[in-house]
Amino acid sequence: MSKFFSERHAALKPYTPGEQPKDTVYIKLNTNESPFPPSEAVKKAAAEQAGMLQLYSDPECLELNQTASEFFGVAPEQILMTNGSDEILNFAFMAFGDDKNPFAFPSISYGFYPVFAALNRVPYKEIPLRDDFRIDVSDYKGIDANIIIANPNAPTGLYLSPDEVEFLVKTNPNHVVVIDEAYIDFGGESALPLLGKYENLLITRTFSKSYSLAGARLGFGIASKALIADMNTIKYSTNPYNVNRMTMAAGNAALKDVAYYKAGCEKIIRTRERTRQELTALGFSVLDSKTNFLFAMHPEIGGKQLYFALKQRGILVRHFDVEKIKDYNRITIGTDEQMDTLMDEIKNILKGNKS
Ligand SMILES: *Cc1c(COP(=O)(O)O)cnc(C)c1O
């Protein structure tokens, strides 16, 4: 730390992203990226913008917002496009959090939530999960705080029904409820239909997972016009050109290429369920998943031990050094071939472990 670093941030513990190693070519099953490339139309749309990069991007994202508004059946003023969904999440903490309006979120969830809270000096409460890793929405009834919940949750993969989400929104009418739907395209039902009924609901989405655009950095929020207007105040006070031209064009083309992305998600769901069966047959406990990953543990090998053994064999998964989940690994669903290699290596590791 330099002597110039503000004391305000001296204790800040930044978010640790999953490894992005440059040394060996790993099979990357650690950061929930899509194993499939973007569609041809998306590549073309992004490339067309390359020759226009001397010009700023549209701060209003008009064309992309229009496409998204038709796609999701909401008004364009109900959408705010951001530099990854991490940015809209940060905007939410900046816009709605303060000493009188803390945030509450599950103790096991996306690791960025406490970081955004600390960065913006927003107090927060972490609500423990139940023993079976589930979120019990009754724990949040009238909690007198803004709420942020990933649905499905990460890294567990477990999912709340629309009725449970409605309970959160309805029982906390004086606070904002943020539902982070980063993984909703992998089998869950979105809370979007609730938007017409509740002015305090903010849904966040990302193009990083189901739309194969993690490297483009595009996410967005959908909410009542009033909440979006508040977050626009934050956006225009930080970075009006937060989405670059190539990314904006890529996102627009992706939303118009529904069939390609739907097929990709269906493929991942099939591969996920097959992998679940194979892991279970080997003795793993695997949580239910409505995401593009599985959260699994084996009674005979520690989570960290399995993580290192797989890494030695060229496969990266994500292990979290957190007491309640230390026996588990989060395994991103890749292609069928990648999952076959994973299963072969896991069998070898378990065999070696016994002998
Ligand atoms: C991946 C992820 C995000 C952020 O994705 P971006 O790449 O910033 O759009 C947000 N929330 C959860 C729960 C995630 O897993």
The ligand as a Gaussian input file, in Angstrom:
#p B3LYP/6-31G(d) Opt

LIG

0 1
 C      -20.828000     -14.274000     -13.140000
 C      -21.718000     -13.621000     -12.151000
 C      -21.996000     -12.257000     -12.215000
 C      -21.237000     -11.251000     -13.011000
 O      -21.079000     -11.404000     -14.267000
 P      -20.506000     -10.284000     -15.232000
 O      -19.489000     -11.034000     -16.020000
 O      -19.937000      -9.141000     -14.464000
 O      -21.696000      -9.890000     -16.014000
 C      -22.929000     -11.721000     -11.347000
 N      -23.536000     -12.486000     -10.429000
 C      -23.267000     -13.788000     -10.309000
 C      -23.972000     -14.569000      -9.260000
 C      -22.343000     -14.392000     -11.152000
 O      -22.050000     -15.671000     -11.003000

